Amino acid sequence: MWPALQWIQKNLSLSIPAAMLVGLGFGAVAETAWLKAAILPLTFLMVYPMMVSLNMAELRHLQGWKTQGLALLVNFVLIPALGYALGLLFFPDQPWFRLGLLLTALLPTSGMTISWTGLAKGNMAAAVRMTVLGLLLGSLLAPLYLQALMGTVVSVPMGQVFVQIAVVVFLPLVLGTVTQKVLMARHGHADFNHKIKPKFAPFSTLGVLGIVFVSMALKSNDLLAHPAQIVTLLLPLLALYGINFALSTWLARALLPRGDGIALVYGTVMRNLSIALAIAMSVFGTQGADVGLLIALAYIVQVQAAAWYVKLTPRLFPAPAAPAATAA
């Protein structure tokens, strides 16, 4: 089982479309209403392992305020504004898809921020700090943004959104922090970081695939009746991520050193789709499947774009030349 989980985690660009296809097929031949009961446990499976791996102690060492400030500007001003504008452009008469696009834009950073920053040889400490700040601020601000920007066109149950965020973010955060401290006390920091922590991420991925499966199964009849809807949903996502990558890269190259710049890109383009999907599927009732479908498609765009960007990083952020050897 473990090799299979590792393969799934390393091949999200294949495993997520596979989960979508299986969900689509299941929904076409079976009753799906009972799947809604699986949303909460799958959400916990998705979020809790991520929290065990999160290093909250990085909040004590908030160096690099320029980098962190730029990340906050992009994550909580520019990208939410972009997501809202693209929603108006692509879905003027479909408020639930607009909500899904906005929710995607509102919740920045995930464990993938740290992973991709490491693969691109960026500043890992800066990436961890962005992830922690993005998680906490995004969870607190998202309900306020949703109410302010979408409250006049859809019903945003503020109390329910805050309760759900407490359940799917702060409860796993507390439990994950306790689990982390217990494991560190028992096994030591080195073994935890190198042997134990990597084993949690594949289980989070399993929760993601479960939620994607459920969202596709619930929407299968509509999608099979209107298959072109997939293309309609992909276009604004491609625009959102394309503009996000371009904007973050420009700011990083213009204002930051190489390592911080790479961290800024991955700290602003990687959205916390797990939490966005959890909120969509658990708060917005029957319309949550519409919102969840768009967020599920965002996984495909995000993972593939991040993989391509790693290959472009050496050109966009060339490593400094080694100093020339001096003659004896």
C-alpha positions in Angstrom: 0.0 0.0 0.0 2.8 2.4 0.9 4.5 2.4 -2.6 1.1 3.0 -4.1 0.4 6.0 -1.9 3.9 7.4 -2.7 3.2 7.0 -6.4 -0.1 8.7 -6.2 1.4 11.7 -4.3 4.3 12.0 -6.8 1.9 11.8 -9.9 -0.9 14.1 -9.0 -1.2 15.2 -12.6 -2.3 11.6 -13.4 -4.0 10.5 -10.1 -6.4 13.5 -9.8 -7.8 13.2 -13.4 -8.1 9.4 -12.7 -10.1 10.2 -9.5 -12.3 12.6 -11.5 -13.0 9.9 -14.2 -13.8 7.2 -11.6 -16.1 9.6 -9.8 -17.8 10.6 -13.1 -18.3 6.9 -14.0 -19.6 6.0 -10.5 -22.1 8.9 -10.5 -23.4 7.8 -13.9 -24.4 4.3 -12.7 -25.0 4.6 -8.9 -26.9 6.6 -6.3 -24.6 9.3 -5.0 -26.6 11.2 -2.3 -25.0 9.1 0.5 -21.5 10.3 -0.5 -22.2 13.6 1.2 -21.7 11.9 4.5 -18.1 11.1 3.5 -17.2 14.7 3.0 -16.2 15.6 6.6 -14.1 12.5 7.3 -12.3 12.9 3.9 -11.7 16.5 4.7 -10.1 15.6 8.0 -8.0 13.0 6.2 -6.9 15.7 3.8 -6.1 18.5 6.2 -4.8 16.7 9.4 -1.6 15.2 7.9 -0.7 18.6 6.4 -1.0 20.1 9.9 1.3 17.5 11.5 4.0 18.5 9.0 3.6 22.3 9.5 6.3 24.0 11.6 4.4 26.7 13.5 7.6 27.7 15.3 8.6 29.6 12.2 6.2 32.4 13.3 8.7 33.3 16.0 11.4 34.0 13.3 9.7 36.4 10.9 12.8 37.6 9.1 12.5 38.8 5.5 9.6 41.2 6.0 10.0 42.5 2.4 9.4 39.0 1.0 6.5 38.3 3.5 5.0 41.7 2.8 5.0 41.1 -1.0 3.4 37.7 -0.4 0.6 39.3 1.7 0.0 41.9 -0.9 -0.3 39.4 -3.7 -2.2 36.8 -1.7 -4.8 39.0 0.0 -5.2 42.0 -2.4 -4.1 41.3 -6.0 -5.1 37.6 -6.5 -8.5 37.9 -4.8 -9.2 41.0 -7.0 -8.1 39.0 -10.0 -10.3 36.0 -9.1 -13.3 38.2 -8.6 -12.7 40.0 -11.9 -12.3 36.8 -13.8 -15.5 35.5 -12.2 -17.4 38.5 -13.5 -15.9 38.1 -16.9 -16.4 34.3 -17.4 -19.4 33.6 -15.3 -21.6 36.8 -15.2 -24.8 34.7 -14.8 -23.4 31.8 -12.9 -22.7 33.0 -9.3 -21.8 29.6 -7.9 -18.9 29.2 -10.4 -17.9 32.7 -9.6 -17.8 31.7 -5.9 -15.6 28.7 -6.7 -13.1 30.9 -8.6 -13.1 33.4 -5.8 -12.6 30.7 -3.1 -9.7 29.3 -5.1 -8.1 32.8 -5.1 -8.7 33.5 -1.4 -6.9 30.7 0.3 -3.1 30.8 -0.4 -0.3 28.4 0.2 -0.3 24.7 1.1 2.3 22.0 1.9 2.9 22.0 -1.8 4.4 25.6 -1.5 7.2 24.2 0.6 7.7 21.1 -1.6 7.9 23.0 -4.9 10.1 25.7 -3.4 12.6 23.0 -2.3 12.5 21.4 -5.7 13.3 24.8 -7.3 16.1 25.4 -4.8 14.4 28.5 -3.3 14.4 29.8 0.3 12.7 27.1 2.3 12.5 29.0 5.6 10.7 31.9 3.8 8.3 29.4 2.1 7.4 27.8 5.5 6.7 31.3 7.0 4.5 32.1 4.0 2.6 28.9 4.4 1.9 29.4 8.1 0.8 33.0 7.6 -1.2 32.3 4.5 -3.0 29.5 6.3 -3.9 31.5 9.3 -4.8 34.8 7.6 -6.6 33.1 4.7 -8.8 31.1 7.1 -9.8 34.2 9.0 -10.2 36.6 6.0 -11.9 34.2 3.5 -15.4 34.4 5.1 -15.2 38.2 5.2 -14.1 38.4 1.5 -16.9 36.0 0.5 -19.5 38.0 2.3 -18.3 41.4 0.9 -17.8 40.2 -2.7 -20.5 37.6 -3.1 -23.0 38.2 -0.4 -25.4 40.1 -2.6 -25.7 37.3 -5.2 -25.4 34.1 -3.2 -26.3 33.2 0.4 -23.0 33.1 2.3 -23.8 31.6 5.8 -21.1 33.4 7.7 -21.6 31.6 11.0 -21.5 28.2 9.2 -18.4 29.2 7.2 -16.5 30.2 10.4 -17.6 27.0 12.2 -16.5 24.9 9.2 -13.1 26.6 9.1 -12.7 25.9 12.8 -13.5 22.3 12.1 -11.4 21.8 9.0 -8.5 24.2 9.8 -8.1 25.0 13.5 -9.1 21.7 15.0 -6.7 19.7 12.7 -4.1 22.4 13.4 -4.3 21.9 17.2 -4.4 18.1 16.8 -1.6 18.1 14.3 0.6 20.3 16.6 0.0 18.0 19.5 0.8 15.0 17.3 4.0 16.6 16.1 5.2 17.4 19.7 4.5 13.9 20.9 6.3 12.3 17.9 9.3 14.7 18.3 9.5 13.9 22.1 9.4 10.2 21.4 11.6 10.0 18.3 13.7 13.2 18.3 13.6 16.1 15.8 15.9 14.5 13.3 13.9 11.2 13.0 10.6 13.1 12.9 11.7 15.4 10.1 13.5 12.8 7.9 11.6 9.6 8.6 8.2 10.2 10.1 7.0 13.5 8.6 7.2 12.4 5.0 4.9 9.6 5.7 1.9 11.9 6.4 1.7 13.7 3.1 0.5 10.7 1.0 -2.5 10.3 3.3 -3.4 13.9 2.8 -3.3 13.2 -1.0 -5.6 10.3 -0.4 -8.1 12.6 1.2 -7.8 15.0 -1.8 -8.5 12.2 -4.2 -11.5 11.2 -2.1 -13.0 14.7 -2.1 -12.4 15.0 -5.9 -14.1 11.7 -6.4 -17.1 12.8 -4.4 -17.4 16.2 -6.1 -17.3 14.6 -9.6 -19.8 11.8 -8.6 -22.3 14.4 -7.4 -22.0 16.4 -10.6 -21.7 13.5 -13.0 -25.2 13.7 -14.5 -24.8 17.4 -15.3 -21.4 16.9 -16.8 -22.3 14.0 -19.0 -25.3 16.0 -20.3 -23.1 19.1 -20.9 -19.4 17.9 -21.4 -18.3 21.2 -22.8 -18.7 22.7 -19.3 -15.3 21.3 -18.4 -13.6 23.5 -21.0 -15.7 26.5 -19.8 -14.4 26.0 -16.3 -10.8 25.4 -17.3 -10.4 28.7 -19.2 -10.7 31.1 -16.3 -8.5 28.8 -14.2 -5.8 28.9 -16.9 -6.2 32.7 -16.9 -6.0 32.9 -13.1 -2.8 30.8 -12.8 -1.2 32.3 -15.9 -1.6 35.8 -14.6 -0.6 34.8 -11.1 2.6 33.2 -12.3 3.5 36.1 -14.5 2.8 38.7 -11.8 4.6 36.9 -9.1 7.6 36.2 -11.3 7.9 39.9 -12.3 7.8 41.0 -8.7 10.3 38.4 -7.6 12.8 39.2 -10.3 12.5 42.9 -9.8 12.5 43.2 -6.0 14.0 40.1 -4.4 17.1 37.9 -4.3 16.9 34.6 -6.1 16.0 32.3 -3.2 13.4 34.7 -1.8 12.0 35.3 -5.3 11.4 31.6 -5.9 9.7 31.3 -2.5 7.5 34.3 -3.4 6.3 32.6 -6.6 5.4 29.3 -5.0 4.0 31.1 -1.9 1.6 33.0 -4.1 0.6 30.7 -7.0 0.0 27.6 -4.9 -3.5 27.9 -3.5 -4.8 25.9 -0.6 -7.3 24.0 -2.7 -7.8 21.3 0.0 -9.4 23.8 2.4 -11.2 25.6 -0.4 -12.7 22.3 -1.5 -13.6 21.3 2.1 -15.5 24.6 2.6 -17.3 24.3 -0.8 -18.5 20.8 -0.2 -19.5 21.1 3.4 -21.0 24.6 3.6 -22.9 25.4 0.4 -25.4 22.5 0.3 -26.4 21.2 -3.1 -24.6 24.0 -4.9 -21.4 23.0 -3.3 -20.9 20.4 -6.0 -20.7 23.2 -8.6 -18.2 25.1 -6.5 -16.2 21.9 -5.8 -16.1 20.9 -9.4 -14.2 24.1 -10.4 -11.8 23.7 -7.4 -11.2 20.1 -8.4 -10.2 21.2 -11.9 -7.9 23.8 -10.3 -5.8 20.9 -8.9 -4.9 19.7 -12.4 -3.9 23.2 -13.5 -2.0 24.0 -10.4 0.0 20.8 -10.2 0.9 20.8 -13.9 1.8 24.5 -13.9 4.0 24.1 -10.8 5.9 21.2 -12.5 6.5 23.2 -15.6 7.7 26.2 -13.6 10.3 24.1 -11.9 11.9 23.4 -15.3 11.8 27.1 -16.2 13.3 28.3 -12.9 16.9 28.1 -13.9 16.2 30.4 -16.8 14.0 32.8 -14.8 16.2 32.8 -11.7 19.7 32.0 -12.9 22.1 31.0 -10.1 24.8 33.5 -9.4 28.0 32.8 -11.2 30.8 31.3 -9.1 33.6 33.8 -8.3 36.6 33.5 -10.6 39.7 31.9 -9.2 42.4 34.3 -8.5 45.9 33.7 -9.8 48.5 32.6 -7.3 
